[in-house]
Amino acid sequence: MDNSELIKNFYTAFQNKNWKQMQECYHEEVHFSDPVFPDLHGKKARAMWHMLTSASTDLTLTFSDIKTNSENGTCHWEAIYSFSKTGRKVHNKIDAHFTFKDGLILAHKDHFDLWKWSRMALGPTGTLLGWTPFIKGKIRLMAAKNLGTFISKNPIYS
């Protein structure tokens, strides 16, 4: 399978909330980062996708503009869902960058505007304070805590 097909498989699995198939696209030593989860390795990166797909009740996802070569790739993807803590609708637009090794994703870095996300997810608080390091830190801390709780309940990730 070429790297473009690998990315298609990953996001098609994501559309279907098939976290196991998503995980099969990742190299054992995968490193994932985005503005909310800035540094996840291996099992923690896999656990994050399991947690996110399991918690989502109304996720719709599209992906486009896949470009790859033998070592790197990019993809644009968009997710629309209700943020669980507030029930507010989020339409997140993400640009993903990948590095490949042994026919799998070794590094996956998602880029999106965290302040824009916080305005949608948190409403007035996000609009007024979402740009601040304090609120960005609180968002990351909450996400890390949720992931830690998920991992403690799913020992396959320990």
N, C-alpha and C positions, 0 to 999 in steps of 0.2 A: 504494500500500500504506500502511495506517495504521501508527502506531507500535507498536501491540499486535502486529500481524502481523510487523513487523520484529523484535521481541524473540522471538516464536515461531520465526521463521526462524533467528535466531542460535542459540538453544538446541537446536533440532531438528538443525541442522548440527553442533553440538557433540556431541549424542548420537550422531550418525553419524560423528564424527571427520572431518568435512569442513571442514578449515581454510580452504579457498578460499572456500567459501560463507560461513563466519563472517566472513572478511575483507571480503567484499562488503557486509556490513551496516555496516561502519565508514566514517566520513567520512575523507577524506584527512588531515585535521588531528586525528584522534582522540587523546584523552588517556585512558590507562588507569591505574588505581591499585588496589592492594590491600595487605594487610599484608606480603606477600612481595615484590611488584614495585610499589614506591610511586610510581613516576613514569616511565611509558613513553609516548612520543609516536610517532604515525605508524607508520613501518615497524617500530619495535621492538615496539609493541603487537601488530601483525600477526604478527611473528616469534614472539612468546611463544605465541600460540595454535597456530601451526604446530608449534612445538617440543613443547608439552604434548600435543597430540593425536597426534603421531607417536610420542612416547615411551610413551604409555599402552597397556598390553596388556589391562587388565581393568577399564577405566573403565565405570561405569554412572552415568547422570545423569538427574535428574528436575528439572522446573521447574514453578512454580505462582505464583498470585497476581500475575499481570501486571496492572499498572495504569499507564495512560499518559494524557497529554494532548498538546497540540500541541508542548510544549517539553520535558517531563520524563517519566520513567517509573521504575517499580520492578519488581522480580521477585525471588522467592525461588527459589534452586536448591540442589540437594544433589548432591555427587559422592562416589562410593564407588570407591576404587581402592587398589592396593598402592603404597606409597611406594618408589620405585626404589632408594634408597640402603640401606633396611633390610628391605624386603619386608613391612613391617608394614601392616596394613589401616587405611585412613583413611576416615572418613565426615565430610566437611566440609559444614557448613551455612552457606550464604552468602546475604546480602541484597545485591542489586545496585541501583544507582541510575544512571540514564541521563539525558543531555541530548541532544537531537536537533537536527540542522541539515540542511536540504536533503533530508529524508527518510531520513537516515542517523544512526548513533550518533556523536555528536561527543565525548561524555565518558562513560566507563564506570568506576564506582567500586564495587568489591566490598568488603563488610565481613564479616569473620569473626574469631573468637577465635584468634589465633595461638598462644597458650599451649595451648589445647585441641587445636589441630592438632598442635603439637609433642609433646604427650603421646601422641597416637595414632601419629604418624610416627616419633618417636625413642625411644619407650618410657621407661625409667627416667630417662634423661638429660633428656628433655623434661619429665617430671613434676617432677623436682627443680629443673631450671634453666631450663625453657622460658619462664618469665615474665621472666627477666633481660634487660636490654638487651644483654648480651654474646651470649647465645644467639640472640636475635632478630636481632642484627646479623650473626651467623655464617650464619643461615638466609638472610637477604637477600643477603649476599655470595656464598654458594654459588649461589643462584638467578641472580644477575647474571652470575657467571662462566659458568654453564651457558648462559645466553642469549647471552653474548658469543661463546662457542665455536660455538654453533649458527649465529649470524649469520655468523661467519667462514667456515663451511662452506656457507652458502647466500647467495651474493653478491647475490641479488635484494633483500636487506634492508640492504645496505650503503649 
